[in-house]
Amino acid sequence: MLGLMQQHSLLISNIIEFAAAYHADTEIISRRVEGDIHRTNYAACSRRAKQIANALDAWKTPQSARVATLAWNGYRHFELYYGVSGSGRVLHTVNPRLHPDQMAWIVNHAEDEIMCFDMTFLPLIKAIAPKCPTVKHYVAMCDEAALPADSGIPNLVSFEGWIAAHSSDYSWPQLDENQASSLCYTSGTTGNPKGVLYSHRSTLLHAMASAASDSIGVNGMDTVLPVVPMFHVNAWGLPYLMPMVGARIVFPGPALDGKSIYELFENEKVTFSAGVPTVWQMLIAHMDSNNLKLSTMRRTCIGGSACPPAMLDTFHDKYGVSVNHAWGMTEMSPLGTYGTLKSKHATLSWPEQRSVLLKQGRAVFGVDMRIVNADGIEQPRDGKAFGDLMVRGPWIVREYFKADGGKILDNDGYFPTGDVATLDADGYMQITDRSKDVIKSGGEWISSIDIENIALAHPAVAMAACIGVPHPKWDERPILCVVKKPNAETTAAEIIAFYDGKIAKWQAPDDVQFVDAIPLGATGKIQKNKLREQFKSYVLPTTAT
């Protein structure tokens, strides 16, 4: 017997229609590339998204054609999220932090037909345009007056001029909810990136799971500033979640330094934000050096890499901000876990609650997780046994775009994340390392993340990254690469001594190398492959003994 309920496709256009109907005057604030602050609302966003859809129709852009964006977090980018996907095309968000050759490769692999870009990236567009034969139209995301007279890009049009010629009267097509909606390429460090092709259904389910109070859980009382970029995994799904719940939006544009973010937090009364640890390090440094406080900010979601314990303590103790870990990946849309406490933790002391919050969190409903050993045998959920983390669910990739990489799921439909983790009896997952970054010393595994977190608590350390280097007896031993805080002085011996009593002696780093900078990838993650290349000829001082 079948249920007698209505059948309605889960479509991205439903979100903006809902927001326009029930949250019409809720503000969308953007710091623009031009430097000023722009204000609009959900009703106006819906109208302009329909103009985009009509403009795509006028160019006879086929269904499922890829429309690329090279843009910061802002209202025009947000409008493209809905105008492109809602009309049945595929929004392809391109990461501007990639090398131009890699960017051109991605555009060609995706076979993008239209490229919309912020004027910041005009030099990049000039560099890649001759190498991208599939792109038929270029749209500069600016006013007509800001369009350069001699851009070097044939038939370049301005975003405002492009959509102004079209009506906001448009009926969203009733698509199959399994139709592709958006495309994002992985930021893998080896080989070419791979495309992850999301559907309308997967995107809606992901947004609804994110909206749960035990997950990201923002609501119509919140003012949300997504620091995580819209060119990377759809800003962790926030552009869909925020209008779904009617949250007020503050887009930061290109200025992601501590001072600029702090000004928006205070001026626009932001209550919730999400981003990677490197951005929060800049914010905390700015507040510390200027003796500033946060007046409305109450919660932040940290992902991309683990939140250092010292950062969680600073947010909690000094600024009254709750930190929740989130974990996921491009292949997961990206949300897999979210770090909230359970009722059983309510009576625990802060140090006990802190130890729970430092884990990556529990799986959100819809995500199945397990850890397996090298033979594929599931390991116990006791918080001690570790293994390769595997996931499956309705917003997790089943294969890459154009079948790159071949079969990627195991026989039970689980996707290998590449992370090494533990799971405890309450379902809390903790990443111990990336499988390629774990250090194997004398047959034992050493977590590079644990070593980095301890280093970041040292008063002289601004950034730290741990890698393994060859050792004739122990196979590998850890060394620590450190960027010192401005005007701070310390020595390798002092930092190594800092580990006494905090970690087993054999797990402590054998040496510390001070560097001017630690290489970061396109999404703000530390590129340990580049550090390993930099130190491939390095000989440990302990090798001789």
N, C-alpha and C positions, 0 to 999 in steps of 0.2 A: 504494500500500500504506500502510495506517495503522499507527501504532505500537500496541503492545499493553500500554499503561500504563493505570493506573487514572485515572478522572476524578473529581476532588473539587473542589468550588467553593472559591474563595479567599474566605473569609468572616471578618469581624472577630471573630466569636465564637470562631473557631479559636485566635486569639491568647490570649485570656484562659483558655481551656480548657487550652492548652499550658502557660501560666505556672502555673496552679493545679496541674497534674500534675507539672511538673518543677522549679518554683521556688516551691513552696508557702509556705515560711517566709521567703522574701526580703522584707525590710521595705519598706513604703511609709510615709514619714514626712511629715507635713504641719504647717506652722504655720497654725493655723486663724484664721478671722476673730475668733473669741473670744479669741485671743491665746496659747492654750496650744499645746503640741506633741502631736500625735496620732500613734499608731503602729498600723499594721495590716500585712497581708501579702497576697500574691497569692491565697492560698486564700480568705481572708475577702472579698477584693474580688470574686472570682468568685461567691461565695454571694450577696453583696449585689446584684451586677449581675442575678442571676437573680430576686431579690426585686423589683427595679425592673421587670423584664420582666413578672412576674406582676401587679404593680400596674398597669402599662399595659394589660394584658389585662383586668383587672377594671374599668377605666374604658372598656372597649370602644374603645380607641384603634386606629383602622384601620392596616393596613400602609401604609407610606410617609407617614403623618401626620408633620408636623414638630413636634418637641419642642425648644423653645428653652432655652438656658441663658444666664444672665447671672451669671458666676461667675469667681472667681480660680482659680489653680492649687491644687488640693487633692484629697483622696481622694474626696469625694462627687462632684466634677466628673468625676474619673477613672472612677468607677463608672457614671456616666451615659453616658460614652463607649461602654461595652460593653452596658449594660442596654438602652439605646435602640436603637443600631444593630444589636446582635446579635439583637434581637427583630423586626427588619424595619422599624422606624421610622427616621426621618431626624433625626439630631442637628443642630440649628441653633445654632451658637455665635454669640452676639450680642456685639458689642464695646461694653462699658459706657462707653468714652471718647467715644462719639459724642454729638452733640447729641440731646436727647430727641425732638425732632421727626423727626430722621433715623432714630432708633432705632424709633420707632413706624411710620414708613414701611416699614422693613425687616421688622418683625414682620408687618405687614399684607400686604406683598408675598409673604412666605413662607407666609402663612396658617397661622401657628403655632397649635397647639391647646392646648399646655401650655407654661407658663413656669416653669422652676426657677431660683431666684436666691439668691445669698448675701445675708445680712441687710444688708451694706454698702449694697446697692442698693435697699433698700426705698423710699427717697424717689423714686428713678427709676421704680420700678414704679408707685408712686402717681401719678406724673405721666403715664405712658403708658397705664396700664390703661384709662381711659375712652375712649382712642382706638384700642384694639385689640379689635375685636368678635369676631375669630376665636378668641381665647384663652378656653378653657373652664375651665381649672384653673390655679391658681397654687400653687407648692410652694416654701416657704421652706427653704433648705438649712441647717437647724438642728435641735436637739433639740426635743422637744415643749414642754419647760419654757421654752425661749427664745422661743417664739411670742408675739408681742405680743397683748395682750388686745383692743386696738382698732387693728388694722393699717390699716383703711380699704380692705382688699382683700376682696371677698366670697368666702366659702368657702375662705379661705386654710388650707392644711394644712402641717404641718412635714414635712420630708423623712424624719426618723426615724419619725414616726408613720405616714407614708404607707407606707413599706416594711415596717414591723414587723408589719403585719397580714397579710403575705403570706409564703408558703413560699419557701425557697431550692431547692426541688425543681422543676426546669424543664429541659425539653429544647429546646435552641436550634433554631429552624426551619432547614431546609435551603433556603436562598434561592438564587435566581439570582445569581451573583457580579457580574453587571452591574447589580443593583438598587442604587438610591441608598442611601447610608449616612450622609452628612453634608453639610451646607450651610454655606458661609461667604461673606459678601458682601465685595466688594472695598472698599478704603478710598480709592477714587478721589477726586480733589480737584475734579472737575468733573462736574456732572450727578448723578443718583441712583446709589447703589452698585448693582452687578450681582451676582447670585447665582452662585456656582460650586458645582455639585452633584457631589460625589465619589461613586464607587461602591465597593462592597466590593473588587472586583478592583483598581481603581486604588490604593486605600489599602494593600492587602497588597503589591502590587508596589513601591509607593513605600517601604514600610517595609523590604522585603527589600533594595532597592537601597541604602537608607540604612545598613543593617547591614554592608555590605561594608567590609573593612578599608581600602580606598582611598577610602572615603566617611566618614560620621560614625563608624562602626565602634566603637561602644561594645559592651561584652560583660558577662558575668556577674561579672567582677572589678570593674566600675565602680560608683561611686555617682554618680548623675546628678541635677543640680539644673537643671530647665528654667526659666530666667528668662523666656524667650519665652512669652507668655501662651497658655493653652489656648483663649482666645476668638479667637485670631488664627491662621488656617491650621493648626488642630489642633496648636499648639505645635511647628510645623515637623515634625510627624509623630512626635515623641518619645513621646507616649502609646501609640503602637503599637509603636515600635521597642524601648522599654525592657522591656516584658514579653516581647516576642519573643525577646530574648537573656537575660532574667533579671537585668537590672541592678537594683540597689537604687535607690529613688527618694526624692528629697527635694523636696517641693513647698513653695514659699516663701510661698504665700498672698498677702495684700495688701501686705505690707511689702517693698518693692523698693528701699529706700534702701541706701546702701553699708554702713552699720553692720549692718543686719539680714541682708543677704546674706552679709557676712563671717562673722557669728556662725554661720550655718547651715553655711557652708563648713567652718569649723573644728570645730564641735561634732559634725557628722555625717560628717566626713572625706570630703567631696565630692572626686571626682577629675575630673569633667567637667561643663561647663555650657555653655549656649547662650543668646545674647541679643543685643540691639541695642547699638551703641556707647554710647548715652546712659546705659545702666545701668552699663556698665563704667567710664565716666567717674566716676560716683558712687562706685563701689567703690574705684577707684584713689585718688581724693581722700581717702576715709576712711582707707585704708591709709597713704598718704603723711603725712597730718596726725598719725597716731598711731604712726608708725614700726612698722607691722605687717608680717608676712610670711605666706605661704601654706604650710601644712605638707603638705597632701595634693593640692591642686589642681594638675593637670598639663597639662590641655588645655582650651581653650575654642573654641567655634565662634561666629563673629561674622557676622551677616547683617543684613538690613533696610536697611542702608546700608554703605558701604565703611568698613573699619577704618582710621582715620588712622594713617599710618606711626609717628607718635610714640607711639601707644597700643601698637602691636605691639612697638616697641622697649622700652617700659616693662615690658610683660608678660614679654618674653624676657630682658632684661638684669637687671631688678631683682627679678622674682618667679619666674623659671624656669618660666614657663607658655608652652606652645606655642599659637600662634593660627592657626586655620584659617579662611579665608574660606568662607562658603557664599553662594550666590546663588540666588534663585528668586522666585516670586511666588504670590499666592493662586491664580491660574489654573494653577499648576504643582504644586500639592499640598504643599509649594512647591518642593521641591529640584530644581535644575537643574545646578548645579556645586558642586564641593567642592575646596578648595585644599590638596592634598597634593603633596609632592615626588615626583619619579621617581628611579629608581636612578642615572641620569646626573647627578643633582644632588648625590649623596652626597659627592663629593670637592670640591665648590665651597666657597668661603669663606662665612662667614655673610652678609656684605653681598650676595654673589651669590644665595644662597638666599633672602635677604630680598626681593630684587627679584621673585622668582618668587612668593613667598607673598603679596605685596601685590596680586597679580592676584586675580580672583574665582574662579579655579580651573578645573578641567577638567570637562567634562560627565560626569555619572555614567552608567553603562550604562543605556540605555533612553531617553536624551534625545538627539535630533539637534539640532544648532545650525548656523546659518549667518548671515552678515551680508550685507546687500544695500544697494545704493545707491538713490537716489530713483526709479530706473527699475525696481527689482526685480532688478537683475543682481547675482549673487553676487560678492563681493569676495574677493581672495586672503587666504589664512591666513598672513600674513607678519608679524603683530604691528604693522604700520604702517597698513595700510589700515583705515579704520573705516567702519561703516555701521549700518543698523538691524538689531538682533538679532532673529532669528526662531527659533522652537523648535517641535518636535513630539515626541510620545511617548505612551505608554499611560497616563500620569497627568497629561496636559495637556488643558485644556478644549477641547472641540470647538464648544460654543455655550453661551451663558449661560442661566441658569434662565428659563423662560418665553420663551425666544428673544429676550430683550432685546438690542438692538444688532444684530440680524440676523446675516448671515454674517460671521464673524470670522476665518476661515482663508483663506489664499491658495490658489491652484489646486493647490499641492503639499501642502496640508494643514498648512502652517506657521502658527503663531500669532505675531503681531507683539507683541513685549514692550514696546515704547515706550522701550527703552534703546538708546543708541548705544554701540558696542563695537568692540574689535579681537579677532581670533583669531590665535594664532601657530601655528607648524608643529607644536608639541607639543600643541595643542588647548587651551592656556590662554586663557581669555577675560578681557578687562579692560574694565569699564564706563568709558567716557570721560564719559558724562553721560546724563541722561534727555533724550529728544528735545525735550521742551518746555522744558528748562532750559539747553541748550547756548547759549552766547553767540556771536553772529555779528558779528564786528567786521571791517569792511573786506573782506568776502568770505572771511575766515578764521574757523575755529571755535576757540573758547576753552573749555576744560573747566573748569566751575565746581568740579568735584571736586578737580582739581589745586590750584586756588587755595585751597580750604578746607583741604586737607591740609597745605599749607605753613604756613598761619596757625595751625593747631592745634599746630605745633611751637614756636610763640613762647611764652616762659615766662609771659606775662601773659594769654594767651588761653584762656578756658574753652570757649567755643563759637564757631563761625564759620559763616556762610552767605554764598555769593556769588550775586549776581543780575546780570542785564544791565539797564542803563538806556539810554534813547535818547540818541543823539549825532548832531548834524547832519552830521558828516563821515563817521563810521565806522559809522553805523547803531546800533550798541550798543557800550557799554563796560562792563567789570565794576566793580562796587563790592562791598565786603566789609562785612557786618554782623557785629559782634563783641560778645560778652558777655565782660567781663573777669573774671578770677579774683578772689575776695574779697581786698580790700586791695592789689590789683595796680594799678600805674600805668603807663600808656604813652600814646603819641600816635599819631594817624593816620600822621604822617610816619615814626615809628619802625617801624611795622608795614609800611608800603610799602617802606621801606629794607631790611626783613628779606627781601624777595624778590630782592634783588640777587644774581646768580650762581646762583639756584635755578630761574629760569624766564626765558624770553625777555622782554625789557623790554616789548614790546608786549602781552604776555599778563598782566602784573602789574595789579592793581586800580588804578583811577584815584583811588579815594577809600575811606576807611574810616569807617563810621558806627557809633558805640558805642550799643548798645541794652541795656535791662534784661533782655530775654528774647527768645529766638528761638522763633517759634510751632512747636509740634510737633503732628503728627497723631495719630490714634487708635492708631497702631502705633509711635510714637516717631520717625517720620521728620520731617525738617524740611519745613514747608509753605511752599515758596518762592512759591506763588501768593499767599499772604497778605503776604509780604514785598514782592512786586511791587506789590500793591495799596497797601501802606503807603507805598511810595516812588514811586508813579506820578507825582507832581508834582515829584519831586526833580530838581534841575538840577545837573549835574556842574560842579565848579569849572573843569575843563578845557574846558568848552563855549565859554567866552568867547574862548579862544585857539585 
